Amino acid sequence: MTGIRAALIAASASALLSALAWADEPTHLSQADMRVDFDQTSVVRLDRDAKTVLVGNPAIADAQMVDPKTVYVLGRMFGQTNIVALDSNGTEVLNTRVTVGVSNSQVVTLYRGAQGQRTLACSPRCERTLTQGDSEFKNVGDDVDKKTDLSDKNNRLSSGK
């Protein structure tokens, strides 16, 4: 068995076990927790109107209100933070912990010792993709800054400022 074949088998087994572990994860989360995939957006519908939304660590997640009862949450970087939404009186409408992780759906990560890791997106054919932690993904801080700048510009354009 070649080294590449062995690595692919090990990566596939690791991805399967990881997917099984994440499959059980939502049962452990309280209603005040949410999970967002890295570089993906999830919608949060609020029970009542909010005026302001705050993010504990904007490097990990971003939140944008599109109307008083709808917030979009973007997973920027792996980790945990929280999101708080307040109404016009400053009363808390939402306070939830956000965990940003990798999508386990059709993703294979190869761990290559000193060469670092490589991530493949497989649907149906495996293609190289960059994910945080990959050996080529060097300047994560610069990437986060660029995303923040783009998000801020988008917010200004959307609000007409």
C-alpha positions, 0 to 999 in steps of 0.5 A: 500500500503506498503512502498516499493511499494509506494517508487517504484511508486514514483521512477518510476514517478520520473524517467519518469519525469526526462527522459522527462526533459532530452528528451528536453535537447538537443534542449537547447544545442548549437553545442559547448556543449555535454552530456556524460553518467556517465561511458560511452564513446562518439566519437567526430569527428573533422573537421580538424587534432588536435595534442593535447586534453586538459580537464578542469577537468579530474575528470569529463571527460577524452578525448583520441585522437585515431587519429588526427580527432577522440577523445573519451570522457569518463564521469567519474563523474557528473558535467561540464567541457570543452575539447579543441583540438589544432592543431600543430600550437596551433590553437583551433580545438574544444572547447566544454563544456561537461556535464556528467550525469546519463543515464535516460534509464532504471535507477531507483533511490530510495531515502530512507531518512537517509538511502541514495539513491539506484540505479537500472538498469532495463533491463528487470529485476531491478538489484542493481548498484552503482552510484555516490550519492548512500549510498554505494558509499563512496570514490568517490575520491579514485575511480576517482584516480583509474580510472585515474591511469588505464587510464594513464596506458592504454595510456602508453601501447597504445603509447608504452612508 
